[in-house]
Amino acid sequence: MLIILFIIMMTAGCKTKENTEFTDSPIIESYLEPGGYFNLAVSRQIPFSSDVEYSADDIDNLAITVLYNNSSVVLTPLGNGKYADSSLIVTEGIEYNITFSYNSKNVSAYTYIPTKPVNMTQSATQIYIEKTDSTSGPPTGTMPDPVKISWDNADGSYYLVAVENIETTLVPIHDFGDEAPPGNIFKKAPTKSNSEEIRPMDFQYYGTHRIILFHVLPDYASLYDQNSTSSQNITNPSTSIVNGYGIFTGLNSDTLYIEVKKK
């Protein structure tokens, strides 16, 4: 499921506003989901100016310690700023803290893994949509009703719905003409509601789609609301990250499926 989040929150370079404001602070990126092993990435900011001084820290040789359940482990560097521990399996309800030294400062962050969505339901398991192209003109029939996705949300948590076409070959519903075809994933903005509607016009391809409901934390929702959806373009650090920028967050998910068929 994490690949969906990586696509949603695609990374880019971080740029500072002025050279005089630049401080070499690390960019942290980690999305932790139950059942997966603990992993994160650390990178450097990319300032507007080229005449800045970076710290002597080796981005591929940081001593990153994870604290959890009265235990600790030092992550293994994998290269390209990536770190992991395949023996540390992320668990729902657990709080995770990380700490390491960078540019003579103690960098730290914390997060926890929220509960899996409860009572996720859908109003339809299949819908029929008329195929259109340059010769057929607009649809002649009525469009099906939106598909309503519902779940329990008594505490007003943040949730996000993502829909992925999982067919090997994508069969378009519409003629895209000279435009580049859209990707096989679309998503809704984070919401504190207990339902979301997926409109028939949201679907671009026929076939099987999985509907993924992510239970996300406020820091993820805040990041999503930025002008850019990049964890490296944040001008202010996440509330959980000290002496750094980026996103260090937990999430949980459940999945349903829907068939989009040709009318």
N, C-alpha and C positions, 0 to 999 in steps of 0.2 A: 504493500500500500504506500510505502514511503516514496516510491518513484513518482506517484501522483502529486505528492506534496512538493517534491523537487521541481516538477514541471510547473506547478502553480506558482511557486516562489523562486523563479529562475534567477540565478545569480548574475551579477555584473560588477564592475569595478566601483569602488567608493572614491569619491572626489571631495576634497575639502574646499572650502570657500576661498581661503586666502593662505598663502604660503606661511605667513606669520602665525596663523592659527594651527598649523599642522603639528600634531604630536603623534609619534609612531605608536599607535594603539592597535592591538590585534583585532581581527574580525573573526568571530566565532559563529559557526553554523552547525546546528544539530537538531534533528527532529527525532525524538525517541518514541518508539511504539512498542507495546507489549509483545513479547515473543521474539523480537529482534535483538541482536547483540549491540552493545553500547558502542557508538561511533560518533565522531565529530570531525570537523575540518577547521583549520585555523589558516587565515591568510592575512596579507598586509593590505593596507589602504593604498589606493592609487591617487595621489594628489594631482591637482591641476599643474603645479610647477614641478620641474624636474630637479631643481637644486635644493632638495630637502635631505635631511640626515635621518637615516634609518638606524635603529638600534643594531647592536652586534648579534642579537639573538638569531639562532638558526631555526627557521620556521619548521624544519623537519626534525628537530632534535630537542623539543620542549619536554620537560618533565611534568606531564599533566596527570594530576591525581584525582581520582573519583572517590568521593565519600558517600556511603549509602549503608543503612542498617547497621551502624556501628562497625562497618568494614571499610577497607580502602584498597584501591588497586591503581597502579600506574599504567596508563595506556601505552600501547605499542605503536611507535611511528611507522606508517606505511608508505611514506613519501608523498610529495605534492601537498604537504600540510594536512594530510589525513591521519587520524589516530583511531585505534579501536582496541577492544578486548573481546574476543569471540567467546570467552568463558563467562562474561558478564551479560546475562540475559535480562533485558529490561522487563520489569514487573509492574503491573497495575497497582496504584496506591502508594508506591515507593517514591520518596524524595531523593533526588540525586544532586550532589554538589560537586563542582569541579574547581580546582585551584592550580595555578602555575605562575611562574615568574616571567615577566616580559618587560623589557625596557626599564629594569630596576623597580618595577612595581608588582604588587601581588594582584593578579587577575583572578577573579572568582565569579561564579554564576551558580544558580540553582534552578531546579524545576521539579515537577512531580508528574506522575502519569495519571490522567483523569480516568474516570470509569468508562467502560464501554457503553455506547448508546443503548438505551432500554426501550423495548417495545417498538422497534422500528417497523413501520408498515407502509404499504403502497396501495394506491387506489386502483391500479391496473397492472397486470403483468405483461400485457402486449397491447400495442396500438397499431393502427393501420393509417399510413400516410400516402397520399397520391404522389407519384413521381412527376416532376416537372422538368422541362428542358426548353431550349430556345424555340422549338417548334410547337410545343403543346400549350404555351401560355400559362397563365395563372391557374391554380387548382379550380376545378369546376364543382367539386363536392364540398361538404362541410368538413372542417378540421375536427379531429377528436378533442375531447376535453383534456385539459392539463392533467398530468399525473401528480397526485398529491402524495408527498412523503411526510409521514408523521412519526413522532417519537415523544417520549416523556422528557419534560424539562422543568421540573418543579422548582429548581433553584436558579433558573434563568442563566444557565451556562451558555457559552458560545458553541455553535455547531456550524459546519460547512458541508455542503453537498457537492460532490464531484461525480461526473458521469463519464464513463470510458467505454468506447466501442472496442470490443475484444476480438473482432473478426480478423482473420489473417489478411483477407483482401477487403478493402473498403469499397462499398457500393454506394455512391452518392445519391441522395434524394433529389437534389437540385443540380442544375447545370451551372457550374462555377465560371463558365466562359473562360476569359483570359486571366482571371484572378487565380492566385495560388490557392489550392484546396486547403480548407481548415484542418486542424489537427483532429485526432480521434478523442480528445478530452475537452470537456467544458465544465465550468463550475459556477456555483452561486457564491455571492459574498457571505462572509460569516454573519450569523444571525443569532439572536437570543430568544427566538421564537421556538415553537415546538412543531413546526411544519414548514414545508417549502413546496412550491409548485414548479414542475418541469413542463414547459410549454412544448407542444409538438414542433413549433418552429425552432426550438433549441437544438433538435436533433438534425444532424447533417448527413448521417449515413444510416442505411438499413442494417439489420442484424442484431446480435446480442450485445446488450450494454450492461455493465455493472454500475449500480448506483451505490456510491460509497458515502456514508455519513460519518464525518470526522467530528469527534468531540475535541475541541481545541481550547487552549488557554487564552486569557486576555492578551498576553504579549503577542501571540500569533495574530489575533484579530487586529491589534493595533498596528502591527507590521503590514498587514494586508491593506489597511486604510491609508498607508503612505502613498504619495504620488507615484512612486515606483514600487513594484512588487519584488524588490530585491533586498535580501538581508544585508547586502553590502552597501546599500545606498542610504542607510539610516543616518540622519544627521545627529540624532540623539541615541544614546545607548538604551538597550532594553532595561526595564526596571530590575531585572535579576542579574544583570552583568555589571560588574565593578571593574573599572579601568580597561574597558573594552567595548566593542560594538557587536552588532549582529543579532542572532537569535539562538537561544538555547531553550528548547521547549519540549513538552511532552504532549502526546495526543493518543487517542484511541479511536477505533472505528468498527463499524458493522457494514455488511454489504447485502444488497438485494439485486435482483436481475430483472431486466425488461427486454422484450423482443419488439423491435420496430420492423413492421412488415409492409410490403408494397400493397396498396389498396387496389 
